[in-house]
C-alpha cells in the first residue's frame, strides 16, 4: 500500500488515480470508475469525481492508496 499526502481538503477520485500512476490519464481514471473496478473504503465507487479525503483507502487494479493528511510544518 502506498500513501498519498493530501494537500487540501480533498482530491477527486479520477485525479488521484492519475496522480498515483494507476491510470495513465484522468480520462482513463474515469473509465476505471465507470467500469466499477475502483473501490473506496471497501465499497465500489461509481462517482468519477468523488471527493477523497484523508483517512480513506482507494483500491484499483490490485493497488491500494491510503490518503493521509499533509503534515503541517
C-alpha positions, 0 to 999 in steps of 0.5 A, a space after each residue: 500500500 502506498 500513501 498519498 499526502 493530501 494537500 487540501 481538503 480533498 482530491 477527486 477520485 479520477 485525479 488521484 488515480 492519475 496522480 498515483 500512476 494507476 491510470 495513465 490519464 484522468 480520462 482513463 481514471 474515469 473509465 476505471 470508475 465507470 467500469 466499477 473496478 475502483 473501490 473506496 473504503 471497501 465499497 465500489 465507487 461509481 462517482 468519477 469525481 468523488 471527493 477523497 479525503 484523508 483517512 480513506 483507502 482507494 483500491 484499483 487494479 490490485 493497488 491500494 492508496 491510503 490518503 493521509 493528511 499533509 503534515 503541517 510544518 
